[in-house]
Amino acid sequence: MKVPVQITYRDVDQSDALDERIRFKVQKLEETFDRMTSCHVVVERPHASHNHGNRFAVHFGINVPGKEIMVKRDSADHAHEDVYIALKNSFQAARRQLKEYADKMRNH
């Protein structure tokens, strides 16, 4: 099954290369839990800080039966100057949460 993916950019220019990378990451999430029904990914540049410069944040909203798993990290510790690093870190958090959910489903 191919999970529908919605990608939203906020204060960031859309990029075909980044779209492709996001779709690849969502496909990896689907391999982790094949009952995903949809995924919404938001790439944003939170308000610039004089101390931190231009940073990116990537958020995942993953719909699974009976639940929406949200991975949203807004603090400066989780925003990165490289959008691909922000994507990688958010993906890892999403994957962990999805695995936890899958384990709970298997144990019930």
C-alpha positions in Angstrom: 0.0 0.0 0.0 1.2 3.5 -0.8 0.4 5.9 2.0 -1.0 9.3 0.9 1.5 12.0 1.9 0.7 15.7 2.3 3.7 18.0 2.5 3.3 21.6 3.7 6.0 24.3 3.6 5.8 27.2 5.9 8.3 30.1 5.3 10.4 27.7 3.3 10.6 27.4 -0.5 9.3 24.1 -1.9 12.0 21.7 -3.1 11.5 18.7 -5.4 14.6 17.1 -3.9 13.2 17.6 -0.3 9.8 16.3 -1.4 11.4 13.1 -2.8 13.4 12.6 0.4 10.3 13.1 2.6 8.4 10.5 0.5 11.3 8.1 0.9 11.2 8.6 4.7 7.4 8.1 4.8 7.9 4.8 2.8 10.4 3.7 5.5 7.8 4.5 8.1 5.3 2.4 6.2 7.7 -0.5 6.4 7.8 0.0 10.2 4.0 -0.2 10.4 2.0 -1.1 7.3 -1.3 0.0 8.7 -0.6 3.7 8.4 -3.5 5.5 6.6 -1.9 8.9 5.9 0.9 11.1 6.7 1.2 14.9 6.8 4.7 16.4 7.0 5.3 20.1 7.7 8.6 21.7 6.9 8.9 25.1 8.5 11.3 27.8 9.5 10.2 29.0 12.9 10.6 32.7 13.6 14.2 33.5 13.2 16.1 34.2 16.4 19.1 36.4 16.5 20.9 33.8 18.6 20.1 30.8 16.4 19.8 32.2 12.9 17.7 30.4 10.2 16.7 27.0 11.6 14.3 24.4 10.2 11.8 22.2 11.9 10.0 19.2 10.5 6.8 17.8 12.0 5.1 14.5 11.3 1.4 13.8 11.7 0.8 10.1 11.1 -2.7 8.6 11.0 -3.0 5.0 12.1 -6.2 3.1 13.0 -7.7 4.8 16.1 -4.9 7.4 16.6 -2.9 10.2 15.2 0.8 10.1 16.1 2.2 13.6 16.2 5.9 14.4 16.2 6.3 18.1 16.7 9.5 19.6 18.1 9.7 23.3 18.4 12.4 24.0 20.8 15.8 25.3 19.7 17.3 22.0 20.5 15.3 20.3 17.8 15.5 22.9 15.1 18.4 22.7 12.7 20.2 24.9 10.3 20.2 22.0 7.8 16.7 21.0 6.7 17.8 17.5 5.9 19.2 17.0 9.5 15.9 18.3 10.9 14.1 15.8 8.7 16.4 12.9 9.8 15.9 13.7 13.5 12.1 14.1 13.2 11.9 10.9 11.2 13.8 9.0 13.8 11.4 10.3 16.5 8.4 9.4 14.3 9.8 5.9 13.7 10.3 5.3 17.5 6.7 6.4 18.2 5.4 4.3 15.4 7.3 1.2 16.7 5.9 1.8 20.2 2.4 2.0 18.8 2.9 -1.2 16.7 4.2 -3.0 19.8 1.2 -2.0 21.8 -1.1 -3.2 19.0 0.6 -6.6 18.8 0.4 -7.1 22.6 -3.4 -6.5 22.7 
